Amino acid sequence: MNLDNSACAEAQMMIRKPVSQVFQSMIDPAITTNFWFTKSSGKLVANQKVTWTWEMYNFSTEAEIIEIIENEKIVFNWGKEPRTVEFTFKSLSEHSTYVVVKEYGYTETGDNLLSAIKDSTGGFTTVLDGMKAFLEHGINLNLIADKFPQGIN
């Protein structure tokens, strides 16, 4: 999938764990729920759909898994006006992995496009920060839950 010519949000982070462990943390909701969504209808499998829920926000969305290349890439479409998200995993050493997340398919233009890209970049940065804390130190920082606390407009 070559989406390099599209507007995109992008976030990246080195995780000090083997690529197989970092990759699995995105496939297996028992792990992912420690740093992203709170519930999932199942593991990620190519050509299947899952529903992810963020209970603290009373929000769910469906993700259609487009492509999975073990220890290298996960691609899915999500949202009402679907956008494509691509997670890539690059082994830097036996004990470290570089994760890049890109989101494409924006229909917004002008300032609305800039705002959407900014929001997605911030959101995926928060996910990767949470992943790093959980995988490297076993800590759930509650970053997603605390991103929009009650009472904040």
ROSE-4610 file (N, C-alpha, C; in Angstrom, 1 decimal, always signed):
// ROSE-4610
residu = [M/M/M/N/N/N/L/L/L/D/D/D/N/N/N/S/S/S/A/A/A/C/C/C/A/A/A/E/E/E/A/A/A/Q/Q/Q/M/M/M/M/M/M/I/I/I/R/R/R/K/K/K/P/P/P/V/V/V/S/S/S/Q/Q/Q/V/V/V/F/F/F/Q/Q/Q/S/S/S/M/M/M/I/I/I/D/D/D/P/P/P/A/A/A/I/I/I/T/T/T/T/T/T/N/N/N/F/F/F/W/W/W/F/F/F/T/T/T/K/K/K/S/S/S/S/S/S/G/G/G/K/K/K/L/L/L/V/V/V/A/A/A/N/N/N/Q/Q/Q/K/K/K/V/V/V/T/T/T/W/W/W/T/T/T/W/W/W/E/E/E/M/M/M/Y/Y/Y/N/N/N/F/F/F/S/S/S/T/T/T/E/E/E/A/A/A/E/E/E/I/I/I/I/I/I/E/E/E/I/I/I/I/I/I/E/E/E/N/N/N/E/E/E/K/K/K/I/I/I/V/V/V/F/F/F/N/N/N/W/W/W/G/G/G/K/K/K/E/E/E/P/P/P/R/R/R/T/T/T/V/V/V/E/E/E/F/F/F/T/T/T/F/F/F/K/K/K/S/S/S/L/L/L/S/S/S/E/E/E/H/H/H/S/S/S/T/T/T/Y/Y/Y/V/V/V/V/V/V/V/V/V/K/K/K/E/E/E/Y/Y/Y/G/G/G/Y/Y/Y/T/T/T/E/E/E/T/T/T/G/G/G/D/D/D/N/N/N/L/L/L/L/L/L/S/S/S/A/A/A/I/I/I/K/K/K/D/D/D/S/S/S/T/T/T/G/G/G/G/G/G/F/F/F/T/T/T/T/T/T/V/V/V/L/L/L/D/D/D/G/G/G/M/M/M/K/K/K/A/A/A/F/F/F/L/L/L/E/E/E/H/H/H/G/G/G/I/I/I/N/N/N/L/L/L/N/N/N/L/L/L/I/I/I/A/A/A/D/D/D/K/K/K/F/F/F/P/P/P/Q/Q/Q/G/G/G/I/I/I/N/N/N]
num = [1/1/1/2/2/2/3/3/3/4/4/4/5/5/5/6/6/6/7/7/7/8/8/8/9/9/9/10/10/10/11/11/11/12/12/12/13/13/13/14/14/14/15/15/15/16/16/16/17/17/17/18/18/18/19/19/19/20/20/20/21/21/21/22/22/22/23/23/23/24/24/24/25/25/25/26/26/26/27/27/27/28/28/28/29/29/29/30/30/30/31/31/31/32/32/32/33/33/33/34/34/34/35/35/35/36/36/36/37/37/37/38/38/38/39/39/39/40/40/40/41/41/41/42/42/42/43/43/43/44/44/44/45/45/45/46/46/46/47/47/47/48/48/48/49/49/49/50/50/50/51/51/51/52/52/52/53/53/53/54/54/54/55/55/55/56/56/56/57/57/57/58/58/58/59/59/59/60/60/60/61/61/61/62/62/62/63/63/63/64/64/64/65/65/65/66/66/66/67/67/67/68/68/68/69/69/69/70/70/70/71/71/71/72/72/72/73/73/73/74/74/74/75/75/75/76/76/76/77/77/77/78/78/78/79/79/79/80/80/80/81/81/81/82/82/82/83/83/83/84/84/84/85/85/85/86/86/86/87/87/87/88/88/88/89/89/89/90/90/90/91/91/91/92/92/92/93/93/93/94/94/94/95/95/95/96/96/96/97/97/97/98/98/98/99/99/99/100/100/100/101/101/101/102/102/102/103/103/103/104/104/104/105/105/105/106/106/106/107/107/107/108/108/108/109/109/109/110/110/110/111/111/111/112/112/112/113/113/113/114/114/114/115/115/115/116/116/116/117/117/117/118/118/118/119/119/119/120/120/120/121/121/121/122/122/122/123/123/123/124/124/124/125/125/125/126/126/126/127/127/127/128/128/128/129/129/129/130/130/130/131/131/131/132/132/132/133/133/133/134/134/134/135/135/135/136/136/136/137/137/137/138/138/138/139/139/139/140/140/140/141/141/141/142/142/142/143/143/143/144/144/144/145/145/145/146/146/146/147/147/147/148/148/148/149/149/149/150/150/150/151/151/151/152/152/152/153/153/153]
x = [+0.9/+0.0/+0.9/+0.8/+1.6/+0.7/+0.8/+0.0/+0.8/+2.1/+3.0/+2.7/+1.8/+1.5/+0.3/-0.3/-1.5/-1.1/-2.0/-1.8/-1.9/-1.1/-1.1/-0.7/-1.2/-0.7/+0.4/+1.4/+2.5/+3.0/+3.3/+3.9/+4.9/+5.9/+6.9/+7.5/+8.0/+8.7/+9.5/+10.7/+11.5/+11.0/+10.7/+10.3/+11.5/+11.9/+13.0/+12.6/+12.0/+11.5/+11.7/+11.8/+11.9/+10.7/+10.9/+9.9/+8.7/+8.9/+7.8/+6.9/+7.4/+6.7/+5.9/+6.5/+5.9/+4.7/+5.0/+4.0/+2.8/+3.0/+2.0/+1.1/+1.7/+1.0/-0.1/+0.0/-1.0/-2.0/-1.7/-2.6/-3.5/-3.0/-3.7/-4.3/-5.6/-6.3/-6.1/-5.7/-5.4/-4.2/-3.3/-2.2/-2.5/-3.2/-3.5/-4.3/-5.2/-6.1/-5.4/-4.1/-3.3/-2.7/-2.9/-2.4/-3.2/-4.3/-5.1/-6.6/-7.3/-8.8/-9.0/-10.3/-10.5/-11.2/-11.8/-12.4/-12.2/-12.1/-12.1/-12.9/-13.5/-14.2/-13.3/-12.0/-11.1/-9.8/-8.9/-7.6/-7.6/-6.6/-6.5/-6.2/-7.0/-6.8/-7.1/-6.3/-6.5/-7.8/-8.4/-9.7/-10.9/-10.7/-11.8/-12.0/-13.1/-13.4/-13.4/-13.0/-13.1/-13.8/-14.4/-14.9/-14.1/-13.6/-12.8/-13.7/-13.6/-14.4/-13.5/-13.8/-13.2/-14.3/-14.4/-15.5/-15.6/-14.5/-14.5/-15.1/-15.2/-15.8/-17.1/-17.5/-18.8/-18.7/-17.6/-17.4/-16.8/-17.3/-16.8/-16.6/-15.7/-15.6/-15.2/-15.5/-15.1/-13.9/-13.0/-11.8/-11.8/-11.6/-11.5/-10.0/-9.6/-8.1/-7.8/-7.0/-6.7/-5.5/-4.5/-3.2/-2.5/-1.9/-1.0/+0.2/+1.3/+2.6/+3.3/+3.4/+3.9/+5.2/+5.2/+6.4/+6.8/+6.0/+6.4/+5.3/+4.0/+3.0/+1.6/+0.8/-0.6/-1.3/-2.3/-3.0/-4.5/-5.2/-6.7/-7.3/-8.6/-9.5/-10.4/-10.7/-11.6/-12.3/-13.4/-14.1/-15.3/-16.1/-17.4/-17.0/-16.1/-15.5/-14.2/-14.1/-12.9/-11.6/-10.7/-9.3/-8.5/-7.3/-6.4/-5.3/-5.1/-4.0/-3.0/-1.7/-0.6/+0.4/+0.5/+1.6/+2.7/+3.9/+5.1/+6.0/+6.7/+7.6/+8.9/+10.0/+11.3/+12.2/+12.7/+13.7/+15.0/+15.3/+16.6/+17.7/+17.4/+18.3/+17.5/+18.1/+17.4/+16.5/+16.7/+16.0/+15.3/+15.2/+14.5/+13.8/+12.7/+11.8/+11.4/+11.4/+11.0/+9.6/+8.6/+7.2/+6.9/+6.3/+5.8/+4.3/+3.5/+2.1/+1.8/+1.1/+0.6/-0.9/-1.6/-3.0/-3.3/-4.0/-4.3/-5.8/-6.2/-7.5/-8.4/-7.8/-8.5/-9.4/-10.6/-11.5/-11.5/-11.0/-11.0/-10.0/-10.2/-9.3/-9.0/-8.0/-7.6/-7.3/-7.8/-7.6/-8.2/-9.3/-9.9/-9.0/-8.3/-7.3/-6.2/-5.7/-4.6/-5.0/-6.2/-6.7/-6.8/-7.4/-7.6/-6.2/-5.2/-3.9/-3.3/-3.4/-2.8/-3.4/-4.8/-5.4/-5.0/-4.9/-4.5/-3.1/-2.2/-0.8/-0.7/-1.4/-1.3/-1.9/-3.0/-3.6/-2.7/-2.1/-1.2/+0.1/+0.6/+1.8/+1.4/+0.3/-0.2/-0.2/-0.7/-0.8/+0.6/+1.5/+2.9/+3.6/+3.4/+3.9/+3.4/+2.1/+1.5/+2.1/+2.3/+2.8/+4.2/+5.0/+6.4/+6.4/+5.6/+5.6/+5.2/+4.1/+3.6/+4.6/+5.1/+6.0/+7.4/+7.9/+9.2/+9.2/+8.2/+8.2/+7.0/+6.0/+4.8/+3.9/+3.9/+3.1/+2.0/+0.8/-0.3/-0.5/-0.1/-0.1/-1.5/-2.5/-3.8/-3.8/-3.0/-2.8/-4.1/-4.7/-5.9/-7.0/-7.2/-8.3/-8.1/-6.9/-6.6/-6.5/-6.6/-6.4/-7.5/-8.8/-9.9/-10.7/-10.2/-10.9/-12.3/-13.2/-14.5/-14.4/-15.3/-15.3/-14.4/-13.7/-12.9/-13.7/-13.9/-14.6/-13.7]
y = [-1.2/+0.0/+1.2/+2.0/+3.2/+4.5/+5.1/+6.3/+7.5/+7.5/+8.5/+9.9/+10.0/+11.3/+11.9/+11.3/+11.8/+12.6/+13.6/+14.2/+13.1/+13.2/+12.2/+12.7/+12.1/+12.3/+11.2/+11.5/+10.6/+10.7/+9.6/+9.5/+8.4/+8.4/+7.4/+7.3/+6.1/+5.9/+4.6/+4.7/+3.5/+2.8/+1.5/+0.8/-0.2/-0.3/-1.2/-2.6/-3.2/-4.6/-5.2/-6.5/-7.2/-6.9/-6.9/-6.6/-7.5/-8.8/-9.7/-9.3/-8.9/-8.5/-7.2/-6.2/-4.9/-5.2/-5.9/-6.3/-6.9/-7.9/-8.7/-7.8/-6.7/-5.8/-5.1/-5.0/-4.3/-5.4/-6.6/-7.7/-8.2/-8.3/-8.9/-7.9/-7.8/-6.8/-6.9/-8.1/-8.3/-7.4/-7.1/-6.2/-4.8/-4.6/-3.3/-2.5/-3.2/-2.5/-1.8/-2.1/-1.5/-0.1/+0.3/+1.6/+2.2/+1.6/+2.3/+2.2/+1.3/+1.2/+0.3/+0.3/-0.5/-1.8/-2.0/-3.3/-3.5/-4.8/-5.1/-6.4/-6.5/-7.7/-8.9/-8.6/-9.7/-9.3/-10.3/-10.0/-9.5/-8.9/-8.4/-9.5/-9.7/-10.7/-10.1/-10.3/-9.7/-10.1/-9.1/-9.3/-9.5/-9.1/-9.2/-7.8/-7.7/-6.4/-6.7/-5.6/-5.6/-4.3/-4.4/-3.2/-2.8/-1.6/-1.1/-0.1/-0.2/+0.7/+1.4/+2.6/+3.4/+3.7/+2.9/+3.0/+4.3/+4.9/+6.2/+7.3/+7.2/+8.2/+7.7/+6.5/+5.9/+5.9/+5.5/+5.6/+4.2/+3.8/+2.6/+3.0/+2.2/+2.3/+1.0/+0.8/-0.5/-0.2/-1.2/-1.2/-2.4/-2.2/-3.3/-3.5/-4.7/-5.0/-5.4/-4.6/-4.7/-5.6/-5.4/-6.2/-6.4/-7.6/-7.8/-8.6/-8.1/-8.8/-8.9/-10.1/-10.4/-9.7/-9.0/-8.3/-7.1/-6.8/-5.7/-4.6/-5.0/-4.0/-4.5/-3.5/-3.6/-2.5/-2.7/-1.7/-1.9/-0.8/-0.9/+0.3/+0.2/+1.4/+1.5/+2.8/+3.0/+4.3/+4.5/+5.8/+5.8/+6.8/+7.0/+7.3/+8.2/+8.5/+7.9/+6.6/+5.8/+6.4/+6.3/+6.7/+5.4/+5.4/+4.3/+4.5/+3.6/+3.7/+2.5/+2.9/+1.9/+2.0/+0.9/+0.8/+0.0/+0.5/-0.3/-0.5/-1.7/-2.1/-2.5/-1.8/-2.1/-2.5/-3.7/-4.1/-3.4/-2.7/-1.9/-2.8/-3.7/-4.7/-5.8/-6.7/-7.8/-7.3/-6.1/-5.6/-4.3/-3.9/-2.6/-2.5/-1.8/-1.7/-0.3/+0.1/+1.5/+1.3/+2.0/+1.9/+3.3/+3.2/+4.4/+4.2/+5.2/+5.2/+6.3/+6.0/+7.0/+6.8/+7.9/+7.9/+8.7/+8.1/+8.8/+8.8/+9.5/+9.5/+10.6/+11.7/+12.9/+13.5/+13.8/+14.5/+16.0/+16.4/+17.8/+18.6/+19.9/+20.8/+22.0/+22.7/+24.0/+23.8/+24.8/+24.7/+23.5/+23.0/+21.7/+20.5/+20.5/+19.4/+19.5/+20.7/+20.9/+20.5/+20.9/+20.5/+19.0/+18.3/+16.9/+16.1/+16.6/+16.0/+16.2/+17.4/+17.7/+16.8/+16.6/+15.8/+14.3/+13.8/+12.4/+12.2/+13.1/+13.0/+13.0/+13.9/+13.9/+12.6/+12.1/+10.9/+9.7/+9.5/+8.4/+8.5/+9.7/+9.9/+9.5/+9.8/+9.3/+7.8/+7.2/+5.7/+5.1/+5.6/+5.1/+5.4/+6.5/+6.8/+5.8/+5.5/+4.5/+3.1/+2.8/+1.5/+1.3/+2.4/+2.3/+2.1/+2.9/+2.8/+1.4/+0.8/-0.5/-1.6/-1.6/-2.7/-2.6/-1.4/-1.3/-1.4/-0.9/-0.8/-1.4/-2.0/-2.6/-1.6/-0.4/+0.7/+1.1/+1.1/+1.7/+3.1/+4.1/+5.5/+6.1/+5.4/+5.9/+7.2/+7.2/+8.4/+8.7/+7.6/+7.8/+8.3/+7.7/+8.0/+9.5/+9.9/+11.2/+12.3/+12.0/+12.9/+14.0/+13.5/+14.4/+14.1/+14.6/+14.3/+15.0/+14.4/+15.0/+16.4/+17.3/+18.7/+19.6/+19.0/+19.7/+19.8/+21.0/+21.1/+21.2]
z = [+0.0/+0.0/+0.0/-1.0/-1.1/-1.0/+0.1/+0.3/+0.6/+0.1/+0.4/-0.1/-1.1/-1.7/-1.1/-0.1/+0.6/+1.9/+2.2/+3.5/+4.6/+5.6/+6.7/+8.0/+9.0/+10.4/+10.6/+11.4/+11.7/+13.1/+13.7/+15.0/+15.0/+15.8/+15.9/+17.2/+17.6/+18.9/+18.8/+19.5/+19.7/+21.0/+20.9/+22.1/+22.4/+23.6/+23.9/+24.3/+23.3/+23.3/+22.0/+21.9/+20.6/+19.7/+18.4/+17.4/+17.6/+17.9/+18.0/+19.2/+20.3/+21.4/+21.2/+20.5/+20.2/+19.2/+18.2/+17.2/+17.9/+18.7/+19.4/+20.3/+20.8/+21.7/+20.9/+19.6/+18.8/+18.3/+18.2/+17.7/+18.8/+20.0/+21.1/+22.0/+22.0/+22.8/+24.3/+24.8/+26.2/+26.6/+25.6/+25.8/+25.5/+24.3/+23.8/+24.8/+25.5/+26.5/+27.6/+27.7/+28.8/+28.3/+27.0/+26.6/+25.5/+25.1/+24.0/+24.3/+23.7/+24.0/+25.2/+25.7/+26.9/+26.6/+25.5/+25.1/+23.6/+23.2/+21.8/+21.5/+20.3/+20.0/+19.6/+19.5/+19.2/+18.8/+18.5/+18.0/+16.6/+16.2/+14.8/+13.9/+12.8/+11.8/+10.5/+9.5/+8.2/+7.6/+6.9/+6.3/+7.2/+8.5/+9.5/+10.1/+10.8/+11.5/+13.0/+13.7/+15.1/+15.6/+16.8/+17.4/+18.6/+18.6/+19.7/+20.5/+21.8/+22.7/+23.7/+23.9/+25.0/+26.0/+27.0/+27.9/+28.6/+29.0/+29.7/+28.9/+27.5/+26.7/+26.0/+26.4/+25.9/+24.4/+23.8/+22.4/+21.8/+20.7/+20.0/+18.5/+17.9/+16.4/+15.9/+14.6/+14.0/+13.1/+13.2/+12.4/+11.4/+10.2/+9.2/+8.9/+9.3/+9.1/+7.7/+7.0/+5.6/+5.4/+6.2/+5.9/+7.2/+7.4/+8.5/+7.9/+8.2/+7.8/+9.2/+9.6/+11.0/+11.2/+12.4/+12.9/+12.0/+11.0/+10.1/+9.9/+9.7/+9.4/+9.8/+10.2/+10.4/+9.7/+8.8/+8.1/+8.4/+8.8/+9.0/+8.5/+8.2/+8.0/+9.2/+9.6/+10.7/+10.5/+11.3/+11.3/+10.4/+10.7/+9.8/+8.4/+8.2/+6.9/+6.9/+6.6/+6.9/+6.5/+7.4/+7.2/+7.3/+6.6/+6.7/+7.7/+8.5/+9.5/+9.2/+9.2/+9.0/+10.1/+10.9/+11.9/+11.2/+11.2/+10.8/+11.9/+11.9/+13.0/+12.4/+12.8/+12.3/+13.5/+13.4/+14.4/+14.3/+15.3/+15.4/+15.9/+16.8/+17.4/+18.0/+18.6/+19.3/+20.3/+20.9/+22.0/+21.8/+20.5/+20.3/+19.0/+18.9/+17.8/+17.5/+16.3/+15.9/+15.3/+15.9/+15.5/+14.8/+13.6/+12.9/+12.7/+13.0/+12.7/+11.7/+10.7/+9.7/+9.5/+9.4/+9.1/+7.8/+6.9/+5.6/+5.3/+4.3/+3.8/+4.4/+4.7/+5.2/+4.1/+4.4/+3.4/+3.7/+4.9/+5.2/+4.4/+4.3/+3.6/+4.5/+4.1/+4.8/+6.2/+7.0/+8.5/+9.1/+8.6/+9.1/+8.9/+7.8/+7.5/+8.5/+8.7/+9.7/+11.1/+11.5/+12.8/+12.9/+11.9/+12.0/+12.0/+11.2/+11.3/+12.6/+13.2/+14.5/+15.6/+15.5/+16.5/+16.4/+15.2/+15.0/+15.4/+15.0/+15.4/+16.9/+17.6/+19.1/+19.7/+19.1/+19.6/+19.4/+18.2/+18.0/+18.8/+19.0/+19.9/+21.3/+21.8/+23.1/+23.2/+22.1/+22.1/+22.2/+21.4/+21.4/+22.7/+23.3/+24.6/+25.7/+25.6/+26.5/+26.3/+25.0/+24.6/+25.2/+25.0/+25.5/+27.1/+27.8/+29.2/+29.7/+29.0/+29.4/+29.0/+27.8/+27.4/+28.1/+28.3/+28.9/+30.4/+31.0/+32.5/+33.2/+32.4/+33.0/+33.6/+33.2/+33.8/+32.8/+33.3/+32.5/+33.0/+32.2/+32.6/+32.5/+32.0/+31.8/+30.9/+29.9/+29.1/+28.3/+27.7/+26.9/+27.8/+28.9/+29.9/+30.4/+30.5/+31.1/+30.0/+28.8/+27.7/+27.7/+28.0/+28.0/+29.3/+30.4/+31.7/+31.7/+32.5/+32.7/+33.1/+32.6/+33.0/+32.1/+31.2/+30.2/+28.9/+28.4/+27.2/+26.0]
